[in-house]
Structures are given as structure tokens and as C-alpha cells.
Amino acid sequence: MPSTGHDTEHWVEPGTNRTYPLSYWAYRRTREAQEKSPARHCTLGPEVDRYVWRRWRGPAASELHVVLTFRPGASPRIQRIVGEVLRAIRRGQPAGDAIRRVARRFGLRHAHARAFITDAIAYEVRARVDLMAPSGGGPWSPSSPLADWM
């Protein structure tokens, strides 16, 4: 709601009661001068901020493996689509771009391809097992992880 004052015209933002000038350039300067909200992790407190900062600075060694599997009944066409997408990702292409390109090659919209891939894939998160780490009875003992493979 515009109002005229002695020095400048302004309007009041509903819900916040903040006043802003009617001139676009003055409004833009006012909005840019307002403090921006901090990042989401910073609003959780300084302890979380320090934890996140330390984790980002550390090495990116993963202690988990993600195992992808096809759900029973997944069509061979969807399996080929997933294989092509994974090959493109392995070559360094972003996942979204890879899905779009592969979907185009298979004559699908990328939203349909994403839906098909989501329905066809199951995943499992497993702890990483270091096969070279010494175990209690040696590398070929019944308690070693290699014994499960035999």
C-alpha cells in the first residue's frame, strides 16, 4: 500500500511491516543491504558448524559401500538404461545429464526414465570390509571375510 511522506514514497510489506521505497533502484539497494540468512547448518549452532567444517576439511574416505541391485522383474530395457547411465557417470558426466541423454536415446522423457530407474533399482548400504587387514586367524581362517566367499 503506497503512502506518500514528506521525503519519499514507500510501501509496507504485508506480514512484516517493513517499509520499502517505490523506486526500483532504491528498493533493490534496500533489499541488498538486508542481512541474508545464514546457511542451514549454521542455524543449528556453533557445535554443528564446527563438526561440519572439520568433516569437509578431512579426507573423503568412505567407510560404506552402496550396492545397487535390480529388483525382481526389472525389464532388460531398463537394465540397459541403467547400465548406460552408470557408464556415463563413471566417465564423469553428472547424473542428471546422463539420465537425460540416455532417456533421449531410448525415446523417453527424462522424468519417465527417472521413474523407471527408481522402480527398477534397489540398493543396500554395507560397511566397508578391509580384506587386507589382519584378522585373528590369518587370511584363510574360517572367521575371515574371505571364508564367506568360498
VOBA-1610 file (N, C-alpha, C; in pm, whole numbers, padded with zeros to 5 digits, always signed):
BEGIN
Met+00084-00115+00000Met+00000+00000+00000Met+00089+00122+00000Pro+00090+00194-00110Pro+00176+00310-00121Pro+00128+00422-00030Ser+00224+00492+00022Ser+00191+00610+00101Ser+00293+00717+00068Thr+00249+00838+00078Thr+00340+00947+00047Thr+00382+01014+00176Gly+00508+01036+00187Gly+00563+01106+00302Gly+00624+01235+00253His+00683+01305+00343His+00744+01432+00305His+00870+01410+00222Asp+00947+01302+00255Asp+01075+01284+00186Asp+01066+01186+00069Thr+00995+01074+00078Thr+00990+00976-00030Thr+00864+00892-00019Glu+00827+00830-00130Glu+00714+00740-00130Glu+00764+00601-00093His+00680+00525-00023His+00719+00389+00016His+00594+00303+00029Trp+00616+00173+00040Trp+00508+00078+00062Trp+00547-00013+00176Val+00450-00077+00238Val+00473-00163+00354Val+00450-00307+00311Glu+00549-00392+00337Glu+00537-00533+00303Glu+00439-00600+00398Pro+00336-00666+00344Pro+00238-00731+00432Pro+00303-00842+00514Gly+00261-00853+00638Gly+00310-00958+00726Gly+00436-00922+00802Thr+00518-00832+00748Thr+00642-00797+00817Thr+00644-00652+00862Asn+00557-00572+00805Asn+00552-00429+00835Asn+00682-00356+00804Arg+00761-00410+00711Arg+00882-00341+00666Arg+00845-00244+00556Thr+00904-00128+00558Thr+00876-00030+00454Thr+00986-00033+00349Tyr+00945-00018+00224Tyr+01036-00018+00111Tyr+01000+00099+00020Pro+01100+00161-00043Pro+01072+00271-00136Pro+01005+00219-00264Leu+00929+00304-00330Leu+00864+00266-00455Leu+00961+00261-00572Ser+01067+00337-00568Ser+01166+00336-00674Ser+01235+00200-00677Tyr+01243+00140-00797Tyr+01304+00008-00809Tyr+01448+00008-00759Trp+01527+00106-00799Trp+01669+00107-00762Trp+01687+00125-00612Ala+01605+00209-00551Ala+01613+00227-00406Ala+01568+00100-00335Tyr+01464+00035-00388Tyr+01417-00091-00330Tyr+01527-00197-00339Arg+01592-00206-00454Arg+01699-00305-00473Arg+01814-00281-00376Arg+01855-00154-00358Arg+01963-00125-00263Arg+01921-00163-00121Thr+01797-00136-00086Thr+01747-00169+00048Thr+01748-00320+00070Arg+01700-00395-00029Arg+01696-00542-00015Arg+01837-00601-00009Glu+01929-00549-00089Glu+02065-00600-00088Glu+02136-00569+00044Ala+02095-00459+00107Ala+02159-00420+00233Ala+02110-00505+00349Gln+01995-00568+00333Gln+01944-00652+00442Gln+02032-00774+00459Glu+02045-00818+00580Glu+02131-00932+00609Glu+02067-01059+00556Lys+02145-01138+00487Lys+02095-01265+00436Lys+02097-01369+00547Ser+02006-01465+00539Ser+02001-01568+00641Ser+02124-01658+00628Pro+02175-01707+00739Pro+02293-01793+00733Pro+02259-01928+00672Ala+02362-02002+00636Ala+02342-02135+00582Ala+02269-02222+00684Arg+02198-02323+00634Arg+02113-02404+00721Arg+02192-02469+00835His+02313-02520+00806His+02388-02586+00912His+02436-02486+01016Cys+02451-02359+00980Cys+02494-02258+01078Cys+02383-02225+01176Thr+02259-02240+01135Thr+02148-02209+01224Thr+02130-02316+01331Leu+02197-02429+01316Leu+02184-02536+01414Leu+02275-02516+01534Gly+02365-02424+01527Gly+02451-02395+01641Gly+02598-02405+01606Pro+02684-02348+01691Pro+02828-02349+01661Pro+02890-02487+01667Glu+02836-02577+01749Glu+02894-02713+01756Glu+02876-02786+01624Val+02757-02773+01566Val+02731-02839+01438Val+02816-02775+01328Asp+02830-02643+01333Asp+02911-02573+01234Asp+03056-02621+01240Arg+03112-02634+01361Arg+03249-02683+01374Arg+03262-02828+01325Tyr+03164-02911+01358Tyr+03166-03051+01315Tyr+03165-03060+01163Val+03077-02985+01099Val+03067-02988+00953Val+03197-02937+00890Trp+03252-02830+00946Trp+03376-02775+00892Trp+03489-02877+00901Arg+03500-02946+01013Arg+03606-03047+01027Arg+03586-03163+00930Arg+03460-03206+00911Arg+03433-03318+00820Arg+03465-03281+00676Trp+03437-03158+00635Trp+03466-03117+00498Trp+03614-03102+00473Arg+03691-03066+00575Arg+03834-03050+00558Arg+03906-03183+00555Gly+03848-03284+00617Gly+03913-03415+00628Gly+03913-03488+00495Pro+03985-03599+00490Pro+03987-03679+00367Pro+03851-03739+00339Ala+03823-03759+00214Ala+03692-03810+00172Ala+03693-03961+00160Ala+03741-04029+00260Ala+03743-04175+00258Ala+03609-04227+00307Ser+03548-04309+00227Ser+03417-04363+00262Ser+03433-04493+00339Glu+03354-04508+00440Glu+03355-04631+00517Glu+03237-04719+00480Leu+03165-04680+00377Leu+03047-04752+00335Leu+03053-04785+00188His+02988-04894+00151His+02968-04930+00011His+02819-04927-00015Val+02782-04877-00129Val+02642-04881-00171Val+02635-04983-00283Val+02555-05086-00262Val+02541-05193-00359Val+02407-05177-00429Leu+02412-05158-00561Leu+02290-05146-00641Leu+02252-05283-00695Thr+02124-05314-00688Thr+02073-05438-00745Thr+01944-05407-00819Phe+01909-05493-00913Phe+01782-05479-00982Phe+01677-05555-00904Arg+01562-05495-00893Arg+01451-05564-00827Arg+01403-05676-00918Pro+01344-05780-00862Pro+01293-05889-00946Pro+01189-05836-01045Gly+01199-05880-01167Gly+01105-05839-01270Gly+01145-05715-01346Ala+01265-05661-01321Ala+01310-05543-01395Ala+01334-05583-01541Ser+01279-05508-01634Ser+01289-05544-01775Ser+01433-05527-01825Pro+01471-05603-01926Pro+01605-05589-01983Pro+01631-05449-02039Arg+01526-05383-02089Arg+01543-05247-02141Arg+01585-05152-02030Ile+01520-05161-01915Ile+01555-05075-01802Ile+01696-05110-01753Gln+01732-05236-01755Gln+01867-05275-01715Gln+01971-05213-01809Arg+01942-05209-01938Arg+02033-05144-02033Arg+02040-04994-02008Ile+01926-04932-01978Ile+01924-04789-01948Ile+02011-04760-01828Val+01994-04838-01723Val+02074-04818-01600Val+02221-04837-01629Gly+02255-04940-01707Gly+02395-04963-01743Gly+02456-04846-01818Glu+02380-04790-01913Glu+02429-04675-01989Glu+02447-04553-01899Val+02352-04531-01808Val+02362-04417-01717Val+02485-04432-01627Leu+02506-04551-01575Leu+02623-04573-01487Leu+02754-04555-01563Arg+02758-04598-01689Arg+02879-04578-01769Arg+02906-04429-01790Ala+02802-04354-01817Ala+02819-04210-01837Ala+02865-04141-01709Ile+02810-04184-01597Ile+02852-04126-01468Ile+02997-04160-01441Arg+03037-04283-01470Arg+03176-04325-01449Arg+03272-04243-01534Arg+03224-04197-01652Arg+03307-04112-01739Arg+03309-03967-01694Gly+03239-03934-01585Gly+03245-03800-01530Gly+03126-03712-01560Gln+03025-03766-01622Gln+02907-03686-01654Gln+02817-03678-01531Pro+02758-03563-01501Pro+02664-03553-01389Pro+02545-03647-01409Ala+02490-03699-01301Ala+02384-03799-01309Ala+02262-03748-01384Gly+02221-03625-01357Gly+02104-03571-01425Gly+02123-03563-01575Asp+02240-03518-01618Asp+02269-03510-01762Asp+02275-03649-01824Ala+02334-03742-01751Ala+02345-03879-01803Ala+02206-03939-01824Ile+02118-03919-01728Ile+01982-03974-01741Ile+01910-03908-01858Arg+01925-03778-01874Arg+01859-03708-01985Arg+01907-03761-02121Arg+02038-03775-02135Arg+02091-03821-02264Arg+02051-03965-02295Val+02061-04051-02195Val+02024-04191-02217Val+01875-04202-02244Ala+01794-04126-02172Ala+01649-04129-02194Ala+01617-04086-02337Arg+01685-03982-02384Arg+01663-03934-02520Arg+01698-04043-02621Arg+01808-04114-02597Arg+01848-04222-02688Arg+01746-04335-02690Phe+01681-04360-02577Phe+01583-04467-02569Phe+01441-04418-02600Gly+01427-04290-02636Gly+01298-04237-02674Gly+01205-04211-02557Leu+01261-04176-02441Leu+01180-04149-02322Leu+01200-04006-02276Arg+01104-03954-02204Arg+01125-03828-02134Arg+01212-03859-02013His+01292-03761-01970His+01383-03790-01859His+01305-03818-01731Ala+01187-03758-01712Ala+01108-03786-01592Ala+01061-03931-01590His+01023-03983-01709His+00982-04124-01716His+01100-04215-01691Ala+01215-04180-01748Ala+01335-04262-01727Ala+01372-04266-01579Arg+01366-04151-01512Arg+01394-04149-01368Arg+01298-04237-01291Ala+01170-04231-01327Ala+01070-04313-01258Ala+01097-04462-01280Phe+01130-04499-01405Phe+01160-04639-01434Phe+01283-04686-01358Ile+01386-04602-01355Ile+01510-04638-01285Ile+01483-04653-01136Thr+01407-04560-01080Thr+01376-04565-00937Thr+01299-04692-00902Asp+01205-04730-00988Asp+01127-04850-00962Asp+01207-04978-00980Ala+01308-04976-01067Ala+01381-05098-01101Ala+01500-05125-01010Ile+01549-05023-00940Ile+01673-05040-00863Ile+01643-05049-00714Ala+01713-05139-00651Ala+01716-05146-00505Ala+01861-05124-00464Tyr+01881-05072-00345Tyr+02018-05051-00301Tyr+02031-05094-00156Glu+02154-05122-00120Glu+02186-05165+00015Glu+02317-05095+00055Val+02320-05044+00175Val+02439-04979+00226Val+02510-05078+00318Arg+02636-05104+00288Arg+02714-05201+00366Arg+02840-05133+00419Ala+02886-05181+00533Ala+03012-05132+00588Ala+03125-05185+00502Arg+03227-05102+00481Arg+03342-05142+00401Arg+03424-05243+00480Val+03461-05350+00414Val+03542-05454+00477Val+03681-05445+00416Asp+03780-05424+00499Asp+03918-05418+00451Asp+03973-05559+00447Leu+03987-05614+00327Leu+04032-05753+00312Leu+04180-05770+00345Met+04257-05663+00344Met+04399-05674+00372Met+04429-05656+00521Ala+04329-05622+00599Ala+04353-05605+00743Ala+04375-05741+00807Pro+04468-05748+00903Pro+04492-05876+00968Pro+04373-05917+01053Ser+04335-06042+01043Ser+04228-06095+01128Ser+04289-06193+01226Gly+04211-06240+01319Gly+04262-06324+01428Gly+04333-06449+01382Gly+04284-06519+01280Gly+04341-06647+01243Gly+04411-06648+01110Gly+04448-06537+01054Gly+04515-06535+00924Gly+04415-06514+00813Pro+04467-06497+00691Pro+04378-06461+00581Pro+04283-06571+00539Trp+04312-06698+00570Trp+04225-06806+00525Trp+04152-06873+00640Ser+04145-06807+00752Ser+04075-06868+00867Ser+03924-06863+00844Pro+03851-06950+00911Pro+03706-06952+00895Pro+03639-06823+00942Ser+03708-06745+01024Ser+03646-06621+01072Ser+03672-06503+00981Ser+03754-06519+00875Ser+03786-06406+00789Ser+03673-06382+00688Pro+03662-06261+00635Pro+03558-06231+00537Pro+03572-06314+00409Leu+03693-06360+00376Leu+03713-06440+00256Leu+03646-06577+00267Ala+03629-06626+00389Ala+03567-06755+00408Ala+03422-06752+00363Asp+03358-06637+00371Asp+03218-06626+00327Asp+03206-06639+00176Trp+03312-06609+00103Trp+03309-06613-00042Trp+03333-06754-00095Met+03383-06840-00014Met+03418-06974-00062Met+03309-07073-00037
//
